[in-house]
Amino acid sequence: MTISGVIKKWLLNRLSMGNYHVNSVDIETSLVHYAKEYWDVMSTPSTWSRGWRDFRRLQEYKDIDIVSISEQKTKKRYKTWLIETG
């Protein structure tokens, strides 16, 4: 399974639980564990962060009923994105 493929599955799993926000901490912890546990894909947290940036930049989410992924302004030290579905 590709990095992009795992990110799609992870996002769909989060959306099915009503979680429409992703932050950079989730990418470097939750996604890493999800990939290893469910798909036996092991990569470093920075690899997943790069994959997330590419996923957003290339809009690879369009085929899974996500309309947009937009960065939200917060006072936190990490970035947060809102996932908008169609």
Jmol script that loads the backbone (N, CA, C; Angstrom):
load data "model"
ATOM      1  N   MET A   1       0.861  -1.171   0.000  1.00  0.00           N
ATOM      2  CA  MET A   1       0.000   0.000   0.000  1.00  0.00           C
ATOM      3  C   MET A   1       0.908   1.234   0.000  1.00  0.00           C
ATOM      4  N   THR A   2       0.543   2.207  -0.799  1.00  0.00           N
ATOM      5  CA  THR A   2       1.328   3.441  -0.898  1.00  0.00           C
ATOM      6  C   THR A   2       1.056   4.359   0.284  1.00  0.00           C
ATOM      7  N   ILE A   3       1.925   5.348   0.469  1.00  0.00           N
ATOM      8  CA  ILE A   3       1.739   6.356   1.512  1.00  0.00           C
ATOM      9  C   ILE A   3       0.387   7.048   1.307  1.00  0.00           C
ATOM     10  N   SER A   4       0.116   7.453   0.085  1.00  0.00           N
ATOM     11  CA  SER A   4      -1.140   8.119  -0.236  1.00  0.00           C
ATOM     12  C   SER A   4      -2.341   7.223   0.054  1.00  0.00           C
ATOM     13  N   GLY A   5      -2.228   5.955  -0.287  1.00  0.00           N
ATOM     14  CA  GLY A   5      -3.310   5.006  -0.041  1.00  0.00           C
ATOM     15  C   GLY A   5      -3.614   4.848   1.442  1.00  0.00           C
ATOM     16  N   VAL A   6      -2.571   4.782   2.254  1.00  0.00           N
ATOM     17  CA  VAL A   6      -2.752   4.658   3.703  1.00  0.00           C
ATOM     18  C   VAL A   6      -3.383   5.938   4.252  1.00  0.00           C
ATOM     19  N   ILE A   7      -2.946   7.091   3.774  1.00  0.00           N
ATOM     20  CA  ILE A   7      -3.520   8.360   4.239  1.00  0.00           C
ATOM     21  C   ILE A   7      -5.005   8.413   3.906  1.00  0.00           C
ATOM     22  N   LYS A   8      -5.390   7.971   2.722  1.00  0.00           N
ATOM     23  CA  LYS A   8      -6.814   7.939   2.351  1.00  0.00           C
ATOM     24  C   LYS A   8      -7.604   7.066   3.310  1.00  0.00           C
ATOM     25  N   LYS A   9      -7.108   5.860   3.575  1.00  0.00           N
ATOM     26  CA  LYS A   9      -7.807   4.941   4.483  1.00  0.00           C
ATOM     27  C   LYS A   9      -7.897   5.533   5.889  1.00  0.00           C
ATOM     28  N   TRP A  10      -6.814   6.153   6.345  1.00  0.00           N
ATOM     29  CA  TRP A  10      -6.778   6.766   7.676  1.00  0.00           C
ATOM     30  C   TRP A  10      -7.788   7.902   7.774  1.00  0.00           C
ATOM     31  N   LEU A  11      -7.837   8.754   6.746  1.00  0.00           N
ATOM     32  CA  LEU A  11      -8.801   9.856   6.751  1.00  0.00           C
ATOM     33  C   LEU A  11     -10.235   9.340   6.738  1.00  0.00           C
ATOM     34  N   LEU A  12     -10.514   8.344   5.907  1.00  0.00           N
ATOM     35  CA  LEU A  12     -11.865   7.777   5.870  1.00  0.00           C
ATOM     36  C   LEU A  12     -12.258   7.197   7.226  1.00  0.00           C
ATOM     37  N   ASN A  13     -11.319   6.566   7.898  1.00  0.00           N
ATOM     38  CA  ASN A  13     -11.560   6.031   9.229  1.00  0.00           C
ATOM     39  C   ASN A  13     -11.889   7.165  10.207  1.00  0.00           C
ATOM     40  N   ARG A  14     -11.128   8.243  10.168  1.00  0.00           N
ATOM     41  CA  ARG A  14     -11.374   9.398  11.053  1.00  0.00           C
ATOM     42  C   ARG A  14     -12.731  10.022  10.754  1.00  0.00           C
ATOM     43  N   LEU A  15     -13.037  10.193   9.479  1.00  0.00           N
ATOM     44  CA  LEU A  15     -14.310  10.803   9.089  1.00  0.00           C
ATOM     45  C   LEU A  15     -15.491   9.939   9.537  1.00  0.00           C
ATOM     46  N   SER A  16     -15.349   8.627   9.469  1.00  0.00           N
ATOM     47  CA  SER A  16     -16.434   7.731   9.886  1.00  0.00           C
ATOM     48  C   SER A  16     -16.723   7.855  11.382  1.00  0.00           C
ATOM     49  N   MET A  17     -15.752   8.341  12.142  1.00  0.00           N
ATOM     50  CA  MET A  17     -15.933   8.554  13.581  1.00  0.00           C
ATOM     51  C   MET A  17     -16.320   9.999  13.895  1.00  0.00           C
ATOM     52  N   GLY A  18     -16.556  10.804  12.849  1.00  0.00           N
ATOM     53  CA  GLY A  18     -16.975  12.189  13.057  1.00  0.00           C
ATOM     54  C   GLY A  18     -15.840  13.154  13.344  1.00  0.00           C
ATOM     55  N   ASN A  19     -14.626  12.741  13.068  1.00  0.00           N
ATOM     56  CA  ASN A  19     -13.465  13.603  13.332  1.00  0.00           C
ATOM     57  C   ASN A  19     -13.055  14.294  12.033  1.00  0.00           C
ATOM     58  N   TYR A  20     -13.371  15.582  11.922  1.00  0.00           N
ATOM     59  CA  TYR A  20     -13.114  16.343  10.705  1.00  0.00           C
ATOM     60  C   TYR A  20     -11.908  17.267  10.821  1.00  0.00           C
ATOM     61  N   HIS A  21     -11.103  17.078  11.849  1.00  0.00           N
ATOM     62  CA  HIS A  21      -9.889  17.875  12.016  1.00  0.00           C
ATOM     63  C   HIS A  21      -8.671  16.960  12.072  1.00  0.00           C
ATOM     64  N   VAL A  22      -7.590  17.409  11.474  1.00  0.00           N
ATOM     65  CA  VAL A  22      -6.308  16.706  11.521  1.00  0.00           C
ATOM     66  C   VAL A  22      -5.276  17.734  11.932  1.00  0.00           C
ATOM     67  N   ASN A  23      -4.404  17.370  12.847  1.00  0.00           N
ATOM     68  CA  ASN A  23      -3.300  18.279  13.161  1.00  0.00           C
ATOM     69  C   ASN A  23      -1.972  17.572  12.943  1.00  0.00           C
ATOM     70  N   SER A  24      -0.910  18.346  12.944  1.00  0.00           N
ATOM     71  CA  SER A  24       0.401  17.792  12.615  1.00  0.00           C
ATOM     72  C   SER A  24       0.845  16.733  13.616  1.00  0.00           C
ATOM     73  N   VAL A  25       0.377  16.826  14.852  1.00  0.00           N
ATOM     74  CA  VAL A  25       0.711  15.801  15.845  1.00  0.00           C
ATOM     75  C   VAL A  25       0.055  14.477  15.465  1.00  0.00           C
ATOM     76  N   ASP A  26      -1.195  14.547  14.961  1.00  0.00           N
ATOM     77  CA  ASP A  26      -1.879  13.325  14.500  1.00  0.00           C
ATOM     78  C   ASP A  26      -1.087  12.637  13.392  1.00  0.00           C
ATOM     79  N   ILE A  27      -0.555  13.430  12.474  1.00  0.00           N
ATOM     80  CA  ILE A  27       0.198  12.881  11.340  1.00  0.00           C
ATOM     81  C   ILE A  27       1.424  12.120  11.835  1.00  0.00           C
ATOM     82  N   GLU A  28       2.105  12.692  12.820  1.00  0.00           N
ATOM     83  CA  GLU A  28       3.369  12.106  13.272  1.00  0.00           C
ATOM     84  C   GLU A  28       3.205  11.050  14.361  1.00  0.00           C
ATOM     85  N   THR A  29       1.991  10.847  14.860  1.00  0.00           N
ATOM     86  CA  THR A  29       1.783   9.812  15.877  1.00  0.00           C
ATOM     87  C   THR A  29       0.689   8.834  15.448  1.00  0.00           C
ATOM     88  N   SER A  30      -0.530   9.310  15.379  1.00  0.00           N
ATOM     89  CA  SER A  30      -1.682   8.458  15.079  1.00  0.00           C
ATOM     90  C   SER A  30      -1.561   7.778  13.717  1.00  0.00           C
ATOM     91  N   LEU A  31      -1.192   8.535  12.696  1.00  0.00           N
ATOM     92  CA  LEU A  31      -1.056   7.961  11.352  1.00  0.00           C
ATOM     93  C   LEU A  31       0.069   6.929  11.303  1.00  0.00           C
ATOM     94  N   VAL A  32       1.156   7.208  11.977  1.00  0.00           N
ATOM     95  CA  VAL A  32       2.290   6.266  12.019  1.00  0.00           C
ATOM     96  C   VAL A  32       1.836   4.939  12.631  1.00  0.00           C
ATOM     97  N   HIS A  33       1.116   5.001  13.759  1.00  0.00           N
ATOM     98  CA  HIS A  33       0.643   3.779  14.425  1.00  0.00           C
ATOM     99  C   HIS A  33      -0.402   3.053  13.579  1.00  0.00           C
ATOM    100  N   TYR A  34      -1.322   3.814  12.976  1.00  0.00           N
ATOM    101  CA  TYR A  34      -2.363   3.227  12.129  1.00  0.00           C
ATOM    102  C   TYR A  34      -1.729   2.446  10.969  1.00  0.00           C
ATOM    103  N   ALA A  35      -0.778   3.062  10.300  1.00  0.00           N
ATOM    104  CA  ALA A  35      -0.136   2.427   9.146  1.00  0.00           C
ATOM    105  C   ALA A  35       0.561   1.129   9.552  1.00  0.00           C
ATOM    106  N   LYS A  36       1.226   1.161  10.673  1.00  0.00           N
ATOM    107  CA  LYS A  36       1.952  -0.025  11.135  1.00  0.00           C
ATOM    108  C   LYS A  36       0.986  -1.125  11.568  1.00  0.00           C
ATOM    109  N   GLU A  37      -0.040  -0.759  12.323  1.00  0.00           N
ATOM    110  CA  GLU A  37      -0.960  -1.744  12.877  1.00  0.00           C
ATOM    111  C   GLU A  37      -1.876  -2.369  11.829  1.00  0.00           C
ATOM    112  N   TYR A  38      -2.446  -1.541  10.967  1.00  0.00           N
ATOM    113  CA  TYR A  38      -3.456  -2.048  10.032  1.00  0.00           C
ATOM    114  C   TYR A  38      -2.910  -2.433   8.663  1.00  0.00           C
ATOM    115  N   TRP A  39      -1.820  -1.823   8.246  1.00  0.00           N
ATOM    116  CA  TRP A  39      -1.322  -2.053   6.891  1.00  0.00           C
ATOM    117  C   TRP A  39       0.112  -2.558   6.853  1.00  0.00           C
ATOM    118  N   ASP A  40       0.728  -2.739   8.021  1.00  0.00           N
ATOM    119  CA  ASP A  40       2.102  -3.216   8.117  1.00  0.00           C
ATOM    120  C   ASP A  40       3.057  -2.365   7.275  1.00  0.00           C
ATOM    121  N   VAL A  41       2.792  -1.048   7.290  1.00  0.00           N
ATOM    122  CA  VAL A  41       3.639  -0.084   6.576  1.00  0.00           C
ATOM    123  C   VAL A  41       4.395   0.722   7.626  1.00  0.00           C
ATOM    124  N   MET A  42       5.713   0.628   7.597  1.00  0.00           N
ATOM    125  CA  MET A  42       6.524   1.332   8.579  1.00  0.00           C
ATOM    126  C   MET A  42       7.336   2.413   7.886  1.00  0.00           C
ATOM    127  N   SER A  43       7.112   3.649   8.315  1.00  0.00           N
ATOM    128  CA  SER A  43       7.881   4.791   7.819  1.00  0.00           C
ATOM    129  C   SER A  43       8.082   5.752   8.970  1.00  0.00           C
ATOM    130  N   THR A  44       9.026   6.652   8.814  1.00  0.00           N
ATOM    131  CA  THR A  44       9.289   7.626   9.862  1.00  0.00           C
ATOM    132  C   THR A  44       8.186   8.681   9.892  1.00  0.00           C
ATOM    133  N   PRO A  45       8.004   9.352  11.030  1.00  0.00           N
ATOM    134  CA  PRO A  45       7.022  10.435  11.102  1.00  0.00           C
ATOM    135  C   PRO A  45       7.244  11.511  10.038  1.00  0.00           C
ATOM    136  N   SER A  46       8.492  11.830   9.740  1.00  0.00           N
ATOM    137  CA  SER A  46       8.744  12.859   8.726  1.00  0.00           C
ATOM    138  C   SER A  46       8.336  12.384   7.327  1.00  0.00           C
ATOM    139  N   THR A  47       8.424  11.085   7.065  1.00  0.00           N
ATOM    140  CA  THR A  47       7.951  10.548   5.788  1.00  0.00           C
ATOM    141  C   THR A  47       6.449  10.740   5.665  1.00  0.00           C
ATOM    142  N   TRP A  48       5.721  10.491   6.753  1.00  0.00           N
ATOM    143  CA  TRP A  48       4.272  10.695   6.735  1.00  0.00           C
ATOM    144  C   TRP A  48       3.925  12.172   6.582  1.00  0.00           C
ATOM    145  N   SER A  49       4.696  13.051   7.206  1.00  0.00           N
ATOM    146  CA  SER A  49       4.459  14.493   7.056  1.00  0.00           C
ATOM    147  C   SER A  49       4.652  14.935   5.610  1.00  0.00           C
ATOM    148  N   ARG A  50       5.701  14.445   4.969  1.00  0.00           N
ATOM    149  CA  ARG A  50       5.916  14.757   3.547  1.00  0.00           C
ATOM    150  C   ARG A  50       4.786  14.202   2.694  1.00  0.00           C
ATOM    151  N   GLY A  51       4.369  12.981   3.019  1.00  0.00           N
ATOM    152  CA  GLY A  51       3.265  12.366   2.297  1.00  0.00           C
ATOM    153  C   GLY A  51       1.980  13.164   2.443  1.00  0.00           C
ATOM    154  N   TRP A  52       1.740  13.685   3.637  1.00  0.00           N
ATOM    155  CA  TRP A  52       0.559  14.517   3.894  1.00  0.00           C
ATOM    156  C   TRP A  52       0.610  15.809   3.079  1.00  0.00           C
ATOM    157  N   ARG A  53       1.779  16.435   3.030  1.00  0.00           N
ATOM    158  CA  ARG A  53       1.927  17.662   2.224  1.00  0.00           C
ATOM    159  C   ARG A  53       1.670  17.371   0.751  1.00  0.00           C
ATOM    160  N   ASP A  54       2.238  16.303   0.239  1.00  0.00           N
ATOM    161  CA  ASP A  54       2.022  15.929  -1.164  1.00  0.00           C
ATOM    162  C   ASP A  54       0.561  15.568  -1.417  1.00  0.00           C
ATOM    163  N   PHE A  55      -0.045  14.858  -0.494  1.00  0.00           N
ATOM    164  CA  PHE A  55      -1.443  14.461  -0.602  1.00  0.00           C
ATOM    165  C   PHE A  55      -2.339  15.690  -0.760  1.00  0.00           C
ATOM    166  N   ARG A  56      -2.082  16.708   0.049  1.00  0.00           N
ATOM    167  CA  ARG A  56      -2.866  17.949  -0.041  1.00  0.00           C
ATOM    168  C   ARG A  56      -2.537  18.717  -1.315  1.00  0.00           C
ATOM    169  N   ARG A  57      -1.258  18.846  -1.619  1.00  0.00           N
ATOM    170  CA  ARG A  57      -0.831  19.625  -2.784  1.00  0.00           C
ATOM    171  C   ARG A  57      -1.371  19.044  -4.083  1.00  0.00           C
ATOM    172  N   LEU A  58      -1.343  17.731  -4.214  1.00  0.00           N
ATOM    173  CA  LEU A  58      -1.804  17.052  -5.428  1.00  0.00           C
ATOM    174  C   LEU A  58      -3.313  16.780  -5.419  1.00  0.00           C
ATOM    175  N   GLN A  59      -3.963  17.167  -4.333  1.00  0.00           N
ATOM    176  CA  GLN A  59      -5.408  16.975  -4.152  1.00  0.00           C
ATOM    177  C   GLN A  59      -5.820  15.523  -4.400  1.00  0.00           C
ATOM    178  N   GLU A  60      -5.067  14.614  -3.825  1.00  0.00           N
ATOM    179  CA  GLU A  60      -5.339  13.189  -3.990  1.00  0.00           C
ATOM    180  C   GLU A  60      -6.572  12.743  -3.220  1.00  0.00           C
ATOM    181  N   TYR A  61      -7.180  13.645  -2.482  1.00  0.00           N
ATOM    182  CA  TYR A  61      -8.364  13.345  -1.682  1.00  0.00           C
ATOM    183  C   TYR A  61      -9.665  13.474  -2.475  1.00  0.00           C
ATOM    184  N   LYS A  62      -9.611  13.996  -3.681  1.00  0.00           N
ATOM    185  CA  LYS A  62     -10.818  14.254  -4.470  1.00  0.00           C
ATOM    186  C   LYS A  62     -11.617  12.983  -4.758  1.00  0.00           C
ATOM    187  N   ASP A  63     -10.964  11.839  -4.855  1.00  0.00           N
ATOM    188  CA  ASP A  63     -11.676  10.600  -5.179  1.00  0.00           C
ATOM    189  C   ASP A  63     -12.291   9.900  -3.972  1.00  0.00           C
ATOM    190  N   ILE A  64     -12.154  10.487  -2.775  1.00  0.00           N
ATOM    191  CA  ILE A  64     -12.768   9.882  -1.587  1.00  0.00           C
ATOM    192  C   ILE A  64     -13.789  10.824  -0.961  1.00  0.00           C
ATOM    193  N   ASP A  65     -14.438  11.648  -1.775  1.00  0.00           N
ATOM    194  CA  ASP A  65     -15.528  12.519  -1.352  1.00  0.00           C
ATOM    195  C   ASP A  65     -15.093  13.604  -0.358  1.00  0.00           C
ATOM    196  N   ILE A  66     -13.835  14.010  -0.444  1.00  0.00           N
ATOM    197  CA  ILE A  66     -13.377  15.165   0.324  1.00  0.00           C
ATOM    198  C   ILE A  66     -13.288  16.325  -0.646  1.00  0.00           C
ATOM    199  N   VAL A  67     -13.946  17.430  -0.296  1.00  0.00           N
ATOM    200  CA  VAL A  67     -13.987  18.597  -1.163  1.00  0.00           C
ATOM    201  C   VAL A  67     -12.732  19.439  -0.996  1.00  0.00           C
ATOM    202  N   SER A  68     -12.337  19.637   0.268  1.00  0.00           N
ATOM    203  CA  SER A  68     -11.138  20.441   0.507  1.00  0.00           C
ATOM    204  C   SER A  68     -10.529  20.114   1.864  1.00  0.00           C
ATOM    205  N   ILE A  69      -9.256  20.469   1.980  1.00  0.00           N
ATOM    206  CA  ILE A  69      -8.530  20.375   3.238  1.00  0.00           C
ATOM    207  C   ILE A  69      -7.923  21.757   3.444  1.00  0.00           C
ATOM    208  N   SER A  70      -8.424  22.480   4.434  1.00  0.00           N
ATOM    209  CA  SER A  70      -7.961  23.861   4.635  1.00  0.00           C
ATOM    210  C   SER A  70      -7.338  24.034   6.018  1.00  0.00           C
ATOM    211  N   GLU A  71      -6.260  24.783   6.031  1.00  0.00           N
ATOM    212  CA  GLU A  71      -5.566  25.042   7.293  1.00  0.00           C
ATOM    213  C   GLU A  71      -6.381  25.992   8.148  1.00  0.00           C
ATOM    214  N   GLN A  72      -6.473  25.670   9.436  1.00  0.00           N
ATOM    215  CA  GLN A  72      -7.222  26.481  10.389  1.00  0.00           C
ATOM    216  C   GLN A  72      -6.246  27.277  11.245  1.00  0.00           C
ATOM    217  N   LYS A  73      -6.584  28.520  11.500  1.00  0.00           N
ATOM    218  CA  LYS A  73      -5.756  29.353  12.376  1.00  0.00           C
ATOM    219  C   LYS A  73      -6.063  29.010  13.829  1.00  0.00           C
ATOM    220  N   THR A  74      -5.025  28.651  14.565  1.00  0.00           N
ATOM    221  CA  THR A  74      -5.165  28.353  15.992  1.00  0.00           C
ATOM    222  C   THR A  74      -4.011  29.011  16.730  1.00  0.00           C
ATOM    223  N   LYS A  75      -4.074  28.990  18.042  1.00  0.00           N
ATOM    224  CA  LYS A  75      -2.985  29.529  18.860  1.00  0.00           C
ATOM    225  C   LYS A  75      -2.007  28.443  19.278  1.00  0.00           C
ATOM    226  N   LYS A  76      -2.207  27.251  18.755  1.00  0.00           N
ATOM    227  CA  LYS A  76      -1.340  26.114  19.076  1.00  0.00           C
ATOM    228  C   LYS A  76      -0.025  26.209  18.302  1.00  0.00           C
ATOM    229  N   ARG A  77       0.952  25.451  18.751  1.00  0.00           N
ATOM    230  CA  ARG A  77       2.252  25.430  18.091  1.00  0.00           C
ATOM    231  C   ARG A  77       2.278  24.487  16.898  1.00  0.00           C
ATOM    232  N   TYR A  78       1.200  23.748  16.713  1.00  0.00           N
ATOM    233  CA  TYR A  78       1.131  22.823  15.583  1.00  0.00           C
ATOM    234  C   TYR A  78       0.015  23.260  14.636  1.00  0.00           C
ATOM    235  N   LYS A  79       0.074  22.768  13.416  1.00  0.00           N
ATOM    236  CA  LYS A  79      -0.920  23.122  12.403  1.00  0.00           C
ATOM    237  C   LYS A  79      -2.134  22.207  12.500  1.00  0.00           C
ATOM    238  N   THR A  80      -3.289  22.776  12.172  1.00  0.00           N
ATOM    239  CA  THR A  80      -4.537  22.028  12.172  1.00  0.00           C
ATOM    240  C   THR A  80      -5.258  22.272  10.854  1.00  0.00           C
ATOM    241  N   TRP A  81      -5.829  21.197  10.288  1.00  0.00           N
ATOM    242  CA  TRP A  81      -6.567  21.297   9.036  1.00  0.00           C
ATOM    243  C   TRP A  81      -7.995  20.830   9.236  1.00  0.00           C
ATOM    244  N   LEU A  82      -8.924  21.473   8.532  1.00  0.00           N
ATOM    245  CA  LEU A  82     -10.327  21.080   8.516  1.00  0.00           C
ATOM    246  C   LEU A  82     -10.586  20.286   7.252  1.00  0.00           C
ATOM    247  N   ILE A  83     -11.209  19.123   7.408  1.00  0.00           N
ATOM    248  CA  ILE A  83     -11.543  18.272   6.265  1.00  0.00           C
ATOM    249  C   ILE A  83     -13.003  18.552   5.914  1.00  0.00           C
ATOM    250  N   GLU A  84     -13.240  19.013   4.706  1.00  0.00           N
ATOM    251  CA  GLU A  84     -14.605  19.294   4.257  1.00  0.00           C
ATOM    252  C   GLU A  84     -15.037  18.254   3.234  1.00  0.00           C
ATOM    253  N   THR A  85     -16.159  17.611   3.514  1.00  0.00           N
ATOM    254  CA  THR A  85     -16.671  16.563   2.625  1.00  0.00           C
ATOM    255  C   THR A  85     -17.844  17.072   1.806  1.00  0.00           C
ATOM    256  N   GLY A  86     -18.124  16.367   0.721  1.00  0.00           N
ATOM    257  CA  GLY A  86     -19.204  16.755  -0.170  1.00  0.00           C
ATOM    258  C   GLY A  86     -20.400  15.954   0.123  1.00  0.00           C
TER     259      GLY A  86
END
end "model"
wireframe off; spacefill off
backbone 0.3
color backbone group
